[in-house]
C-alpha cells in the first residue's frame, strides 16, 4: 500500500478490488488516507486508514449513496464525470473520516468472541 504524501492526500484504487471484509460483496473502490484521533490519554495519534466502498455495507449513508449512484450510471467513469467523481469521493472520504467506533457493539462482539478455549 502506498501512503499518502500528507494528511490532505487521498489515494484511490478502482481496479483489482477485493471483496468487502464485512459481507463478501465486491467493493467498488478503496481509499487510503491519513487519519488522526485522540487516544484515551488525550494524546494525538496518527495513522494510515483504508476504507472500501461496498454497495451492501455502505448503502443508506448519503455520501456513499451518491457515489454508488454515479457508478450505477457510469461504470467506467467517463471523462465527463471525472469532476463529479472527485467531489463525491472527497465527500465520502470526509464522511468516513468522521465515523467512530460503536463502543457498545465493540464490547458486545468482544464478549461474544472471548469465550474459553
Beta strands, then each sheet from edge to edge (+ up, - down):
strand 1: 10-13
strand 2: 27-38
strand 3: 44-54
sheet 1: 1+ 2- 3+
end
